[in-house]
Structure formats: structure tokens, C-alpha cells
Amino acid sequence: MSAIFGILRFDGGDVSTRDLERMGTTLTHRGPDGRNFVAAGPVGLGHCLMRVNAEDRFEAQPIFDAETGISLVADCRIDNREELAGIFCIGAAESSAMPDSAFILRAYKQWGENCAEHLIGDFAFAVWDGAAQKLVLGRDHMGQRTVFYHKGDNFFAFASEIKGLWALADVPRQLLEHIMFRALARYTWSVGRTLYAEILAVPGGTLTAVGPDGTVKTRHYWEPRSNPMHENRDEAYYIGQYRSVLAEAVACRLRRLSGPAALLNSGGFDTAAIAGLAGPVMTAQGRKLISLSWQGAKGRETAYGDIRPWIEACRRVMPHLDIRYVSRPTENPLVDAERRFSIADGPANVNYKVADCLDAEASAAGARVIMDGLGGDYTVNPRGFGALAGHLRRGEFRRFLTELRPHLRETGQTTWRMLKEEFAPWLIPTSVMRWQRRMRRSRPSVWVEFAHRDIFGPAPKKQTKPIAAEQRNKPASFAAQREQIRRVALRKCRGFASGGAIVAANFGLDLTRPFHDKRVVELAFAVPEDLYVKHGLNRYLARRALADIYPTEFQHRGRRNVGIIGDDKAIVEVATPALLNEADRQANDARLASFFNYQVIRRMLQAAPTKDSETLFRKSLALNMLLRARFLEWFDDTNCERGRVPPAMKAQC
């Protein structure tokens, strides 16, 4: 995962090469294979290179096209090179010697700002169009690569990481505290918003254009949706497309690699699909896919169950996997947390040391690409909760009776549990559901229990589309349920950062997610409801399409996935004495005590261990609050050291 950075001045001055040098030096961890920048009058562009694919040996950015006056820097992997080569009339010999960035340049020359719509892959790019005197920033469809920017009075700056912007003295380093806490509580989200004042992100599926006068215009060129070519087809079609589209999404991330690749393997349906579909490419290359699975702090299992039977089942049928179990003693997550704050340009969560441990293992094994299964649940592998109730609500009584017996057999549910979990949430009248939602929004969030003052800010006003009169009294349809899934995908797409990607880059890794591939997403939203759950089996489409890939145990596997990366329970229980001491220390800090209710935090940390998920949730939340407080301290101290202190904070330095 390389880096891009640059500056555009619109005050008549020239870009300082010293500023570009500082930005490049700050991002040097993303450029082990070279770093370069070019300043030409009011614009300067820079690039830090990490070679991942074979064609990366031809990268020499920034690229300049003398014919059109276009300059470009890009952090990219372009997967439809052959298609683009045909459009641009580029022969095989020439294409094989072209880096991916050259294809983006050709695309911009042909389609201008519409170029991103024709690209498939993970990318973030910046184009200076000399003829039009504008800077264009683009980010891939699901936002797997990142680019942040700041617009000042006299200049515009961008970088792959926020710390690259902070290398400039004129970029403010001010935390928006209420945004940080809203993000923790998932209270709301805003397109392009970061945790910091005057620093924004280019959202996924978006282009941002900056004119010579500093005018910034943003346009969404894509959002999660179905591709019409996949709509209204039969089951055989979707089984075939599931296999071919997901197989290509995996293969294109592997086939051009110049080194080994790794997979964070939870042993679930999603990661097992990636592991199995990687087989042909790995075998052809004579390599093995490094499979990393978190085994729990005690080396046996996590609080969610034992992952080993599922991983061993994969080992049996996937000889191309280099399976490695990862474990380490539980540590106090507050120790060395400041290092993670610095890496991530933000707070850490409870399980950050687990993620760091897995990334470090992949890096030590020589991998430069790492994949995970994030995205399966809200794309082609939804869990299909409420399917039986859906048949009843739509009057599909024959289908309901057909599915009832196999559903009980496959899920192992008792009749009472089925009524509670499968029917009650979905059969409540729409009017009651609306009343419940209003009541839920009016009640204080559970996070407020931990706060002494209103750190979340005023409740956001939700903007909703008007509901047609004929739809107001109808029960929740499949379309409405699918819309909820689509909103999850949209949040991932428009989010300010690709979760884990910036941290992985600090370990020399390019984190990429096959289920976030544009082609997978566009297939997912065309899949009909009937294929979510069938014959009592959820993930029905995956089980059918990958029957010869999955271990046989997967054909009658339940919904619960024990391979969740992380072990909140072990972390909190082992570190409780140290966490209580930390809570006492923080309570003596007047500023922190004005934010957090440390009596509540202590009470939750001291709660007796139980199997109750709510208790574990609150313990983890208490630890998260301590980490947020620690981050506030670190951020303020770092600002003091750098002399980047807002006027209100100078007295504390």
C-alpha cells in the first residue's frame, strides 16, 4: 500500500519543496521502495512506493504527460487492465510493462473526471489537469484506499494518512471531541467527516475537484446497488455468478503478486470462501496462502468458542493453505497504547493488540498483501434472519410450511426460541415498530451512563425519505430489510477510513477485501430473497455455489461463527486490577473527570464474570472509555510538544 500526497496553492505562491519533503518523510513507512515528489509552481505532487504486484517495478511517480499537461500520483491496484488495454488499443507487450498508475492516466485522458467509473480495483489518485487548472482526487468504489485533505485560506493539501497533513505547520491539529464519542457510540455518521477540525476524507465512490481559486466540488460517482444485468434471473444463474464473480475478486488480488499473501481466517463462511477460491492461483504460482487464525489468549479458544475444528476442516480440503494459529498472553491494553494512537491517527479499540499481533505475523512471514472476510454479511452472504416470518407476512403459507421443518432441524432451535428470535421481531405490527424506534431514539444511549456531561452533542435530526401513502400501513417488506443491509454497505463505502488499512500499512501490508469488490457488491443486491435462506439453510447460495470448495461440515453448519477476531472477556478479566488503577488515576485529572463518570466505569469493571453478553459489552465499553481518555491525554501532550495547541489549551501545557 503506497502513499500519495500533495499541495495546491491558490494565492499566487509556489509550493515549498520543504513542505513536500516533510509530508513524504512522515509517510515513509508506506514507501519502503522509494519516495519522490515534484513541485511546479502552485502545485506539488508526491508518492511513496511499496511494490506489491509484478508491474510495480515499472512505477516511477509522479507521472507527467507532456502532451496534455496532466500529472498524476496514485496508490492503486487496477484489476481490469486487460479490458482497459483493449479500449486504449494497447498491445500485450506494452501493457505488460505498464504500471497500474499508467492505466489511470490513460483513463483520465480519455474520460476526464468520469474515469473512476471505468476502473475496477482498489485505488486513490490525484490528478493535476494543467489545461483545466484543477486538481482531481478520486477514491475507489468501496473506499479500500484512503485520501484525506485540508483546505486552508491559501492552499489545499491532501495525503493518504492524516499524519501526512499534520506535517504542514498550517494544518490545524484539533480534535473534535463530540465526533470521537459519536463514532464510539455509532450515534451518527457523516460523509467525509473525520475526528479532526478542517480535515475531511474523500468518501468511497467519490471524486473531489479543486479549482485554481480553491473551490471544492464533490461528486459521488457510485454507491452500493445492483447491476441490472444480474436482476430477475433464476437460481442456477446466481449460483454460477456467485462462484465466478467472487472467484475473480479473490484471484485478481493474488495473480500478479510478487510475493506471498496472507488471510485473516476466522474459519467462517466468508473467510473459508476466500481461502478455497484462492487455491487455483496459489497452486499455479507454487505458493501457499498464509492463513492466520487467532486462537485466544490462552492458546486454546476465545470467549466465543474454539476455532480449531473449522480451521482443521479447511486444512483437510485446502492443501494450498499455510495454516498458522496465533496466540499470545493477554496484556493490559493500556500499555503502549500511545504507539497505536500514533499509527492509526486516532483512538484504539479493545482488541487492537490482537489485530497488531496478526498483522505482525503476516509481515514477518514476508506477505505484503493481507485479506479478510469483512463484507460478506452485508453483500452476498446475509444471515437471513426472519426468513420464516417474512414468508408469513407476505402470505406465502405453502413456502412457510415447506421451510418450517428443515429450519428447526438445521438451526437446532426449540419452538419457543424460534418464536422469540425468528418471529417476534418480524411480526410486530409496523405501527408498534415505529413507536419502539421513536422511544429508542428518545432514551439516552447506554454510553451516556459513562459521561458526566453531554459529550455527544445534540441528537442528530434523521433525514428520511417520505413514504408513499400506499406503503405506510404495509408490513416491512424484503425491500425494506435489504435497504437496511444496503445502508451498512453505504456506511462502509462512505466512511472516512478503511478500517484496519492504515494500521496494516504501518506493518508494510496492503489490506484488501474481496467482498468489497465492486462486482461482488453489484451482484449481491440483485440476489433474490429466496436464496438467502432455503431448505432451512442460511448462506444457502454460498453453500450451493461452493459445495466443492467448502469442507463437507459447512453444508449443515449453524449460523454462529466462533472465529471472531478478538477476546474481550479475557482482556478485561486479566487486566482488571490494572484497569481499576488506571481509572483511579484518570479520575484525579479534572479535565478527564469532567468527561467520564469513573464511578460507573469502576462498577462495570468490578462486575462479577458472567455469561451474560450485556455484562461483557459493558465491561468492554468501560475499557473503551479508558482508552478514549488515554487518547485525549496523548493527543493533548503531543500537541504541547509540537506547539500545535489551540488557545484554550495553552494553560495546560
N, C-alpha and C positions, 0 to 999 in steps of 0.2 A: 504494500500500500504506500504509494508515493505521496508527495505533498505538493500543493500549489500555493502561491502567494503573490501579492502584487499591490500596486498603488496607482491611483489615477488622481492627478491634481487638476483642479479647475479654477485655480487662482492666478494662472499665468506663469507659475513657477515650474521648475524642473524637479523630477523625483530624485531624492537623495539616494545614492548608492549605499551609503552607510545604513540608511533605514532598511533597504532590501537585504543587506548583509546581516543585520540583526534578526530580521524575520527568518531568513534561511538558517541561521545558526540555531535559533530556537526550535526549529523543526528538523534539525539534523538527524534525530532518531528515525525519521521516515525516509532518510536519504543515505543509506549505507553505501550506495553505489554511485554517488555523485551528487553535486549540487551546483546550480548555475542560475544566474539572473542577468537580465538585460534592462537597462534604463535608456529610454529615448525620449527626451523632453518631458512632457507631462505624464508619461505612462512608464511603468516598470513592471515586468513580469518575472517570476522566479519559479524554480522547480527543484524538488529534492527527489532523487530517483532510487527506488527499490525495485530491482529486477525480479520478476516473478515468472513471467512467460518467456518462451524462447525468443519471440520478436522484440522483447525489451532490450536486447543487446544493441538494437539499432536506435534506441531512444537518445535524442540529443536536444532536449528542450531548454529554453523556449524555441518554438518553430516560427520562422518568418517566411511568408510568401511574398516575394518582391513584386510579382505581377499585380496582386490585389491590395498589398499593404496590410495584410492580415497577419497578426501574431497570435500564438496560442500556447497555453500550458494546460496539461490535463493529467489527472490521476484516474486511470481508466483500465478497463478490460472490455474490449468490444467483441461480442460473440457472433455477430452476423457479418464478419469480414468477407466471406465468400459472396454473400448477396450484394454487399456494397461494391465489391470489386467488379461484379458483373454490371452494375449500374454505371460505374465510373469507367468502364472499359479498361480495367487494369488486368494485365496478364498474370498468370500464376507465378512466374519468375519474379516479376516486380512486386507482387503482393507479398511473397514470402520474405522480402527484405524490408517491408514497411512496418513500422511500429504502429500500435493501435492509435496513438495520437494523430498520426498522419491521416487515418480514415476520418477522424473527427474534423480535421482541417478541410479535407475534400468535401465532407458533408456540409460544412458551413458555407463553403464556396458555392455549392450547388443549391442549397435550400435556405441559406441565411439563418435567421433565428428559429426557423422550423426544423432545423437539423436534428434536434434531440428526438423528435417524433420518429425518426428513421433509424435510430440507434437501438441496439439491444445489448445489455450488459450492465456493469457497474461503472459509473463514471461521474466525475465532477470536472468541469473545464471552465477556462476563462479565455475569451477571445477579444482581442483588441482589433476592431474594424477601423483601420486608418481612414478609409474613404468615407465612412459614415460617421467617424469620430465618436464611436460609442464602445463601451465595454460590455460584454455579454457573459454572464455567469450561468451555467447550466448544471443541473443535478439529475441523476438517473431516476427512473420511474418510481421505485420504492425507496429511494434515498439511502442506498447502501454505502455511498461515498459522501463525504461531508464537505461543505464550504460555508464559512461564516464571513460576515462583513460588518464594517462600521462606516457610517457616513458622517464626516465632520463638516466644519464650516467651509474648509478649503480643499478637502481631499476625500477620497473613497479608498478604503483598503479592504482586502479580502485574504483569507488564509484557510487551510484545511483544518486547523485547530484554533481555538480561541487564544491560546497562548501565543500563537504567531501574531495576532493583532496586538496583544499586550506588549509585544516587543517595541511597539511605537509609543513614544512618550505622549503623543496627543490622543491616544485612545484611552478613554476612562476605564478604570478598574473598580467598578461599583456594583456590589451585589444587590439584586432586587429580592429582599428577604421574603416578601409575601409570595413571590413567584416560586421561590425554592420550596416553601411549605405547601403551596398549592400542588406543585409537582409531586411532592411526597405523598400527599393525600389523594392524588388523582382527582383533585377538586374541579379542575377545569384544564383545558389546554388551548393554546393559541398558536395558529400557524406562524412558524418562523420565530417565535419568541424564545429567547434563551433566558438564563438566570441572571443576566447582567445588563446593566443600563447601556443603551445605544449600541448593543451588539445583537445582530439578527443572524438567522440562518436562511440560506436558500432552501426552501422545502423540497422534498422529493417530488418529481414530476413537474418541476417549475423552472422557468427562465427568469433571470433578473437582468435588465438592461439599464446601463448608466450613461446618460448623455454628457456632453462636454461641459454643461452648466451644473452638473451634479444631480439632475433629475433622475429619480429611480423609479422604474416601472417594472412590475412583476406580473407574470402571466403563467397560469397553470396549463401545461400542455397535455396533461394526462391525469387520470385518477383511477382507482380500482374499479373495474367494470368488466362486463362480459364482452367477449369478442363475438359479433353476430354470426361468424362462421361456425361457432360451436353451439348455437342455440337450436332448441327443438329437434334434437337428434335422439336415436334410440340407445339402449343400454350398451350394445356392442360397440357403438361409436365411442361412447365415453370411456369404456374400458380400454379400448385401443389408444385413445388420445391421452388418457391418464398415463399409460405406460410410456408412450413415445415422447410426450411433452416433458414429463418430469425426468425421463432418462436423458434427454438433451440438455435440460437445465443443469443436471449433475455433470454430464460429460464435458460441456463447454467450459466448465470451471477447472477441469483436470487435464484435458487432452494436450494443451500447449505448455504445461508446466515444465520448468527447467529443473525442478527438484521435487521432493516428496510433498504430500499433502496430509492434513490431519482432519479428523472429525470428532466433535464432541458428541459422544454416543451415549444416549440415555437408555438405549435398549427399547425405546417405544416405537410405535408405527412410523413416525416421521423420520427419525434418525436411522432406523433399520432400512427404510426405503432408500435413503441416500447411500447407506453402506452397500446394500445389494446392487443398486444400479451403477455404482462406481466400478463394479467388477470387470466388465469388458475393457474399459480404459486402463485400469491398473494392470490387468493381465497382458494387454498389448504392450505396455511400457516396461513390463518385467519388474514392476514395483508393487509395494503393498501400501494400502491406505492405513495410516496410523490412527487407530481407534482408541480414544481416551475416555475412560468412564470413571466418574467419581464414586468411590466405594464407601465413603463415610469416614469420619474422623477416626473411628476405631478399627478401620481396615476390614469391616465386615458388612455393614449396611448402614443406610441413612435412616432418619426418623420416618421416612416414607416407605421403607421396605428394602428387600435385598435385590439388587440389580443383577447379580451374577447369573441366575438361571437364564435370563433373557439374552445376556451377552454371550454366554456359552452356547446357547442355541444358534446365535448368529455365527459364532466361530465354526460350528459344525458345517454350515452350508455356505459359508463365505470365506474360502481359503485365502482370499486376497487381503484379508484384514490382519494388521499387526496390532493385536489387542493388548492394551496396557491399562491396568487398574491403577488409579491414582488415589493416594490417601496420605494424610499427614496428621500429626497430633493437633487437636483443637487448640487454637490460640486466642488470646484476648484480641478481638478485632480492633480495639483502640490503639494497640501497639503498632507504631509505624503507619498509622492511618494517613498521616500528612503526606507520605510518599504517594499514596493513591490519589489524594486530592490534587497534587501537583500533576500527576499523569493525566487524570481524567478532566482537569479543569472544572471540577465540581465535587459534590459530596460522594461518599461511598455508601453502598448498602450493606446489609448484614453479612452477606456471603461473598464479599469481594475477595477475600483471601483464597476461597475455593477457586474462583474464576482465574485469579492470578496464578495459582498453582497449576491449573490445567494449561493456561497459555504458556507458562514457563516450560512445562514438559514438552509441549509441541515445538517450541522454539529450540530446545535442547536436542530434539530428535532431527533437526535440520529442516523442518517444514517452514514454508513461507506463506502457505495458504491454509486456512482452517475454516471448516464449515460447521454449521449446526442445523437443527431441525426447526428452528423458530419459524412460525408462519403456517405450519401445517393445519393447526386448529382453525384458523380463520381464512384458509384458502380451500384446498382440495380435500382436506381431512376433518371437516367439522364433526364434533362428537355426536350430534343428532339428538340432544336431549329433547324430551317432549314429543317424540315422533308419534307415539301411540295416541297421545291426547290430540295431536294435530289431525289424525285420521277422524277422530270423533267430531272435532269442531267443524271439519269440512263435510261431515255426513258420509264419510267413506266407511260404512259399517262393515262391509264384507272384508275390506282390507284390514280393518282393525281386528276382526276375529281371526283372520289368517295370520296376523303378526303376533297376537297375544301370547299364544303358547310358546313359540320359539323365543320370544322376548324373555319370558320367565325362565326358560331353560338356559339361554345364553348368558343372561345377566346374573342368574342365581338369586334374584330378589324375591323376598316374600311378598305376598299380596299387599300387606299393609305398607311396606316400604315402597312398593311400586306406586300405590295410590298417593303416598306422600311426596315422592320425588318426581314421578313421571306425569302425574295428573294434576295434583293440586295447583302447582304454579301456572299451569297452562289452561286450566278450565275455569279459573276465576273470571267472572264477568268483566268486560272491558271497563265498565264504569268503576268497578271496585279497584281494578288495577290502576286507573288514573288517579283515584283518591289516594291509594297507597303511595304512588310516586310523589304526589303533592305533599303528603305527610312526611315522606322521607326527606324531601328537599327542605322542609321547614325545620326539621330537627337538627341540632348541632351534630357535626361529624364526630366520629369517635376520636379523631385527632385533637379536637378542641379540649378534650379532657386533660391533655398534656400541656396545654397552653395557659399562661397567665393573662395574656391579652390577645386581642384579635389579630393574630399573625397571618391569618388567611386573607384579610381584606374583605370587602363586601361580597356577598354572594353574587355570582355572575347571572346575568339575565340570559336564559337559554333562548336562542332563536330557533323556532321550529316552523316547518312548512305548514301552511294551512291544510287541514284535512277535508277532503271533498265530503259533501253532505251525505252522499250515499255510503261512505265508508265509515262514518263516525260511530255507528252502532254495530258494526260487524266485529266478530271476534278477531283476535290477532291472526293475521294470515302468515303463510310461509314467507311471502314477500317482505312482511314486516320483520320477521325473525332474520331473514337474510340481510336486511338492511342493517340490523344491529351488528352482524358479522362484518359487513362492508365498512361500517364506521370504525371498527377496530383496525381493519386494514388501512383505512384512510389516516387514522392517527399515526400508525407506523410510517406511512408514506410521508405525511406532512410534518412529522416530528423533527425537532431541531438537530437531533443527532441519531446516528445508527447505534443502538445500544451495544456496547462492547467493542465496537470497531476502533474507537480512538484508543482504548486501553490495549487492545490486541496489537495495534500499530506500534506501541511502545515496546512490545516484545518481538518486533520485526515480523509481524503476521498480518496477512490480508484476510480479514474475516468476511466471508461471503455466505449468503443464504439462498440455496436453490428454491425454497418455497416462496421467496420474494422475487423470483424471476417474473418479469412482465408476462411472459407467455403462460406461466403457471397460474398467475392471478386471473388472467383473462379467460382461461379455461374454467377456473373454479366457480366463477359467478354465472356460468352457463349451465353448470351441472344441476339437473332437476332434483327436487326434494326426495323423490322416491329412492334415490341412490345414496342418500345419507345413511339411512337405516333400512335394512331389508333382511328378511328371514331371521329377525331378531338380532342381527349383527350391525353394530355401528362400524364406521370406517369400511362400509361394505365395498365401495369402489376400490379402495386400496387393497383389500383382501383378494378381490377378484383379479384386478389388473396385475398384482404382484404375487400371485399364488405360487409361481415357480421361483420367486426370489426370497420371500419370507420363509423362515423356519415353519414347519407344519404347526407348531404350537400357536402361531399367530392366528390361525384360522378360527380358533374358538377362544381367543383371549378376551378378557373383560376390558372395561373402559379405563380402569385405574392404571396410571403409569407410575411405577415406583422409582423410576430413574430420574427424578428431579435433581438438577444440579444444585446442591446446597444442603445444609444440615442445620437449620436454625436452632432446633432443640438442643443439639449437642453444644453448639457455640454458646448459647445463653446459659445453659446449666453449668458448664465447666468454668465459664468466665464470670459467673455471678458475683463472687466476692470482689473481684477487681472492678466490676461494673458499678457495684454499690459504692466503692471508694471513689470512683470517678464521679458518680452522681453527687456525693458529698462535696467534692472539690468544686464542681461546677456550680453547686448551689451557693457557694460563697462569692461567686462572681455576680455583681449586681446586674450587669447587662444580661447575662445568660438567665439569671433568675427572673428577670422581667419577661423573658420569653416562655420559659418552661416551668411547669409545676413539678418540682422534683419530688414532692411527697407522693404524687401519683406514680412517677417513674419508679421510685423505690418500692412502692407497694406492688407494682406489677412484676418487678424483678424478683421479689421475695415470694411470690405466689407459689404454692406447692405444685410440683410437677404433676401434670395430669395428661390424659389422652385427649382432652378437650381441645379442639383446633382453635377455639376462640382464645383460650388461655395462651397458647403458643403464639397466636397472632399478636396479642397484646404485649407479650414479652419481647417479641421481635420488634414491635413498634417502639417500645421503650428504648431498646438498644439503638434503633434508628434515630431516635431523638437525641441520644447522647452523641451519636456520630455527627448529626447536624450541628449540635452545639460545638463539638470539636472542630468542625469545618469552619464555623463562624470565627472561632478563635484563630485558627490558622490563617484564614483569609485576612483578618484584620492585622495580624502580626506581619504577614507578608507585605501588605500594603505599607505598613510602617517602615519596613526595611527598604522598600523601593521608593519611598517618598511619594506614593500614589494614594494619598489619604484625602478623602472628602473633608471639607472644612469642619463638619460636625464631629469628626473623629480625631482631629489633631490633638486634642487634650489627652486622649488615651494613649498616644504614642510618647 
